[in-house]
Amino acid sequence: MSLYRNTVWLLKGLQEYTKGGYEAAARSFSEADLEVAVSGRSFIITGANSGIGKAAACEIAKRGGTVHLVCRNEDRAKEARKDVVEQSKNENVHVHLVDMSNPRKVWEFATLCVLSLRDVLPELTEDDLEKNFATNTLGTYILTTALIPTLKKSENPRVITVSSGGMLVQKLNVEDLQFEKGSFDGTMAYAQNKRQQVIMTEQWAAQHKEVHFSSMHPGWADTPAVRSSMPDFYAKMKNKLRTEAQGADTVVWLAISDTASRQPSGLFFQDRKAVSTHLPLASSRTSPAEDQKLMSELEELAVKFKS
């Protein structure tokens, strides 16, 4: 079944996830959707020092939003802020140094955010967690759930999780969230994390009606992460990859457009359209009990690191 999923996904990707796929989809985009002024609104963007996160930050800052860049490396974060300010002419861009793979640091940051938002928001880790899981899944879970009570008090609150179409080749394995059984495959671990993010989004949407949740696939974009972590893929596909701005387009659309806010909460988007979270005949669906078990195990883990 994994060979089938991988083959169908690759064919789908070559048609839809490339620069050509974006350009084809963009013919139906409404430019008016992004003609939005967002001054007075705040946006927290993780992974914002480069790639899609930085591109999204820049587009939102250009429209007057107060942008909070959540980054791990101080030098890169400062350079990213400088670039975003220069391009947007907006000084309301702030840097927060947070290692999303460190649950304690994520809790600390989330607590500070909650305190600020009450007014206006001006490898194995050291905790013996598998790093991909800690960063992509547990860190996302902690930051989002910690902010939900405050978001519910905000006007038009939204949470957008940048997942990946790679999750289509994975079925949630709630019995081995951190790949402790069998051999470790970094690519499949990443895809599993991205499947976990999509299910988290669906669960949050069902539980918290006051907040609009969505997840999305940015397509195959030419980013520093792709170049460094997937050199063979990059070498073969570099002329067909999307730009960072094209990869970020749907993130920005979900974050600021009125059209996006009218979509049902909890959906998975690609090029401004809700798409299926499963390939046909791929047997990748899980039961409600399995999805709930994921959330319960994440909550149990998260509480361990809350001081």
Stockholm file with secondary structure:
# STOCKHOLM 1.0

chainA/1-307         MSLYRNTVWLLKGLQEYTKGGYEAAARSFSEADLEVAVSGRSFIITGANSGIGKAAACEIAKRGGTVHLVCRNEDRAKEARKDVVEQSKNENVHVHLVDMSNPRKVWEFATLCVLSLRDVLPELTEDDLEKNFATNTLGTYILTTALIPTLKKSENPRVITVSSGGMLVQKLNVEDLQFEKGSFDGTMAYAQNKRQQVIMTEQWAAQHKEVHFSSMHPGWADTPAVRSSMPDFYAKMKNKLRTEAQGADTVVWLAISDTASRQPSGLFFQDRKAVSTHLPLASSRTSPAEDQKLMSELEELAVKFKS
#=GR chainA/1-307 SS CHHHHHHHHHHHHHHHTSHHHHHHHHTTCCGGGGCCCCTTCEEEEESTTSHHHHHHHHHHHHTTCEEEEEESCHHHHHHHHHHHHHHHCCCCEEEEECCTTCHHHHHHHHHHHHHHHTTCCCCBCTTSCBHHHIIIIIHHHHHHHHHHHHHTTSSSCEEEEECCGGGGGCCCCTTCTTCCSSCCCHHHHHHHHHHHHHHHHHHHHHHCTTSEEEEEECCSBCCHHHHHHCHHHHHHHTTTCBCHHHHHHHHHHHHHCHHHHTSCTTEEEETTEECCSSCTTCCCCCCHHHHHHHHHHHHHHHHHTCC
#=GC SS_cons         CHHHHHHHHHHHHHHHTSHHHHHHHHTTCCGGGGCCCCTTCEEEEESTTSHHHHHHHHHHHHTTCEEEEEESCHHHHHHHHHHHHHHHCCCCEEEEECCTTCHHHHHHHHHHHHHHHTTCCCCBCTTSCBHHHIIIIIHHHHHHHHHHHHHTTSSSCEEEEECCGGGGGCCCCTTCTTCCSSCCCHHHHHHHHHHHHHHHHHHHHHHCTTSEEEEEECCSBCCHHHHHHCHHHHHHHTTTCBCHHHHHHHHHHHHHCHHHHTSCTTEEEETTEECCSSCTTCCCCCCHHHHHHHHHHHHHHHHHTCC
//
